[in-house]
Amino acid sequence: MIHWKEALTAGFLSLTLFAVPVGTVMAASWWQTLAYGAAAMTLAKQQLTKMDDGAKQQMLASTQAKTGVVAGEAYGDRLEGIQRNIVATGMIERQYDVYANPSEDLNAFETIGGVISVNKGMMDALSDDELAFTLCHEMQHGEKRHAVNGVLKSIGIATLVDVALGGDLNVLDVLLGSVAVNYIDNEVVTMDQEKEADAHGFDVFKNTQYNVGGAASSMQLVYEQYGELYQEGFKRIINPNNHPQMTSRIEKLAFRMSQWSGNHVQVGGDVVYVNAQPVIHPVPSGDYSPRRRAFLAAGNLARVTHNEYGEAIDEDEVQAVPLNQQDKKGKKAHKDAPIYPPAWNVAQHGSDIYVNGLRIMTCAPGDDGGAITQSLEKALKAEPAMLSEKEIKKLNKEWKKQYEADKKAKEEAEQATAEAQQPAEAS
């Protein structure tokens, strides 16, 4: 039996400036008991961090036993391939075990031990570009050890003090291991942690070869399925206010994509803008809504303009100087020299539209490829410009209002049809 009362007492001593015998904890004043609980919490965090680093195989086995694993190699191979591409950026410090579970919900999670699981439903619904951002996001939960803090919040201080009185470190490890496995059903992720995972996840994502529009597009799909109050899977027990609104997350990811493009490419509502000119208003295609398609087309355009201009220095200022004419700070290398705009080659081959050799989108029935090609060529050759944040937010607000009205009308029509098809009740 490994005793750790001494460690707790030492922690308590550091917090209260004098020691209280363990046997008298229950008789201590409220603030003394609270301090003892804080010491227990500190030791628990140390043990969880140790598990996070050293119990990978144990946690993987326990988590897979709880969720199940998708049969066959296709899903696992797909995840491993995307994981390799993300790790190749050199921006991921930890090692992660990634697998697919059979749930049909749109969900993914990261837990103790660097275990990341993606639901089959999520994988079936997302393209590789969108799935890559999902993994970047979950890896950032791991890089920042959000699961350690979440598991701690899942354990009451009173429970830790009870275990402390038993004085057995093995009992603590069993308790923490059990809570960590069950944590996937009751994950505690704060709003700040979600924002952090989105922000740092995008920083990694933009350094891969995936379409940067996949970040906003993946969140757009989730919004279309679950609405504003989606919380990483409806089974998770989280106060809705702990998470930012989905439309807010989508908007922020779209702004990051725009800044990466040099602020030449933006999405307002379900329309793609280049140099403040509307160029693509996609139609729905299969499971892809117009707005989801807009983000993906914008992501490809963002790579084209990024290749020519680099990332904008400021989020509200368009990068007007091409890379080959910039100094180290992104300004004109030669103050009095004129700015020579990049050369743009816009072409349509069959249903595909290309800019400088990169496929931007595949036109669906209803898309006017000729008009899109002409609009792109005109906008790319225009003076560098961008819509203000206020203008983009206004367009997004108008889109959301119309989207929700259309959705409500569709649901009412479907309900009326279903009621009309029901057999008349016997009189």
NORLIN-V112038 format. One line per field, one symbol per residue. ss: DSSP state (H for helix, E for strand, - for the rest). Layout:
ss=???
//
This chain:
ss=----HHHHHHHHHHHH-----HHHHHH--HHHHHHHHHHHHHHHHHHHHHHHHH-HHHHHHHHHHHH------HHHHHHHHHHHHHH---------EEEEE------EEEE---EEEEEHHHHHH--HHHHHHHHHHHHHHHH--HHHHHHHHH--HHHHHHHHHH--HHHHHHHHHHHHHHHHH-----HHHHHHHHHHHHHHH--------HHHHHHHHHHHHH-------------HHH---HHHHHHHHHHHHHHH----EEEE--EEEE--EEEE----E--E-HHHHHHHHHHHHHHHHHHHH-------------HHHE-----E-------------EEEE--EEEE--EEEEE------HHHHHHHHHHHH--------HHHHHHHHHHHHHHHHHHHHHHHHHHHHHHHHH------
//
